[in-house]
Amino acid sequence: MMEKPKDWIYPFKIGEEFTAKGFDQCERKMLYTIKGDSIVERWHTVDNSWPDEISTYVVQGDNMIQSMVCGDATCKKFFKRKN
C-alpha cells in the first residue's frame, strides 16, 4: 500500500493550468478558477486514463461544501470549522 503525504502543496495561480502528481503518482493537468463565490478545481489525467473531475468549493459561515463530479459519479463533502 502506498503511503500518502501528510500535506499536499501545489504552487499555482488562479486561472493557469499546471501539472502535478496525485497520491497515486498519476500526472494530472489541474486548473483552479473562481466562479462567483466558489472556487472550482478541474483536473484530468495527462494520459486520459481517468474521467475529468470537477470539484466546487463554497464557504458558508463556518462550513465549507465540496461538490464533486467525475464521469457519472457525484458526491458532496461537508466540512465544519473547528473552534
VMD Tcl script that draws the C-alpha trace (Angstrom):
set ca {
  {0.00 0.00 0.00}
  {1.27 3.46 -0.92}
  {1.91 5.93 1.89}
  {0.15 9.27 1.43}
  {1.96 12.51 2.23}
  {0.73 14.41 5.26}
  {0.31 17.68 3.34}
  {-0.45 18.41 -0.31}
  {1.14 21.60 -1.56}
  {0.60 22.74 -5.13}
  {2.00 26.16 -6.03}
  {-0.34 27.64 -8.66}
  {-2.02 30.77 -9.96}
  {-5.79 31.08 -10.31}
  {-6.72 30.63 -13.97}
  {-3.42 29.00 -15.04}
  {-3.30 25.25 -15.73}
  {-0.41 23.30 -14.17}
  {0.75 19.68 -13.96}
  {1.02 17.81 -10.64}
  {1.02 14.23 -9.36}
  {-1.73 12.81 -7.16}
  {-1.30 10.35 -4.29}
  {-1.41 7.56 -6.89}
  {1.59 9.19 -8.66}
  {-0.52 9.75 -11.79}
  {0.19 13.08 -13.52}
  {-2.75 15.45 -13.80}
  {-3.43 18.74 -15.52}
  {-5.09 20.96 -12.92}
  {-6.87 24.31 -13.16}
  {-8.36 26.44 -10.38}
  {-10.80 29.25 -11.16}
  {-13.19 31.46 -9.23}
  {-16.85 31.46 -10.24}
  {-19.00 33.82 -8.18}
  {-18.49 32.83 -4.52}
  {-16.99 29.44 -5.41}
  {-13.55 28.03 -6.12}
  {-13.65 25.49 -8.97}
  {-10.97 22.78 -9.23}
  {-10.82 20.94 -12.56}
  {-8.36 18.19 -13.38}
  {-7.75 15.39 -15.84}
  {-5.02 12.78 -16.13}
  {-2.28 13.59 -18.63}
  {-2.72 10.18 -20.29}
  {-6.56 10.46 -20.24}
  {-6.79 7.23 -18.21}
  {-9.48 8.63 -15.90}
  {-12.56 10.83 -16.48}
  {-12.21 14.56 -15.76}
  {-13.01 15.56 -12.18}
  {-14.58 18.87 -11.20}
  {-14.83 20.00 -7.57}
  {-16.60 23.18 -6.47}
  {-15.89 24.64 -3.02}
  {-18.32 27.05 -1.32}
  {-17.81 28.58 2.14}
  {-20.96 29.39 4.10}
  {-20.24 30.80 7.56}
  {-18.22 28.18 9.45}
  {-18.94 25.48 6.87}
  {-17.43 24.51 3.53}
  {-19.23 22.34 0.98}
  {-17.29 20.47 -1.69}
  {-19.39 19.21 -4.62}
  {-17.60 16.73 -6.91}
  {-18.38 15.26 -10.33}
  {-16.29 12.54 -12.02}
  {-17.83 10.80 -15.01}
  {-21.30 9.63 -13.93}
  {-20.48 9.83 -10.19}
  {-21.34 12.81 -7.98}
  {-20.90 13.47 -4.28}
  {-20.79 16.21 -1.66}
  {-18.47 16.59 1.33}
  {-19.33 18.84 4.24}
  {-16.65 20.45 6.43}
  {-17.15 22.37 9.69}
  {-14.59 24.80 11.12}
  {-13.13 23.79 14.47}
  {-13.34 26.33 17.28}
}
mol new
graphics top color blue
foreach p $ca { graphics top sphere $p radius 0.5 }
foreach p [lrange $ca 0 end-1] q [lrange $ca 1 end] { graphics top cylinder $p $q radius 0.2 }
display resetview
